[in-house]
Amino acid sequence: MTRYIDNLYSDNGKRYLSPIFIYLRMSIVSSLLSSKYESHRILQQMSHGKYSPGTT
């Protein structure tokens, strides 16, 4: 019985949990990349003298 439950749980884990973890990982990575890109863009604008904090 416990073996059956373990098999069921591992199947469900592969089927349901991994897409959630993949989505979470993708969203975390994309937010990190976008924030890095955003700060880089702001630094570029500041170095060119175009950035003022109210205009973004």
C-alpha positions in Angstrom: 0.0 0.0 0.0 2.7 2.5 0.9 4.6 1.5 -2.3 1.5 2.3 -4.3 1.2 5.7 -2.6 4.8 6.4 -3.2 4.5 5.5 -6.9 1.3 7.7 -7.2 3.1 10.6 -5.4 6.2 10.4 -7.6 4.0 10.3 -10.7 2.0 13.3 -9.5 5.2 15.1 -8.5 6.6 14.6 -12.0 3.3 15.6 -13.6 2.2 18.6 -11.5 5.1 19.9 -9.4 7.8 20.1 -12.0 5.8 22.5 -14.3 5.2 24.7 -11.3 8.9 24.7 -10.4 9.9 25.3 -14.0 7.4 28.3 -14.1 8.7 29.7 -10.8 12.3 29.3 -12.0 11.5 31.0 -15.3 9.7 33.8 -13.6 12.5 34.4 -11.1 15.2 34.3 -13.9 13.2 36.6 -16.1 12.6 39.1 -13.3 16.3 39.0 -12.4 17.2 39.6 -16.0 14.7 42.4 -16.5 15.8 44.1 -13.3 19.5 43.8 -14.4 18.6 45.2 -17.8 16.6 48.0 -16.3 19.4 49.1 -13.9 21.8 48.9 -16.8 19.5 51.1 -18.9 19.1 53.6 -16.1 22.9 53.7 -15.6 23.4 54.3 -19.3 20.9 57.1 -19.2 22.5 58.6 -16.1 25.9 58.5 -17.8 24.5 60.3 -20.8 22.7 62.8 -18.6 19.2 61.9 -19.8 17.9 60.2 -16.7 15.7 61.9 -14.2 14.0 59.8 -11.5 10.5 61.0 -12.4 10.4 60.1 -16.1 10.5 56.3 -16.2 
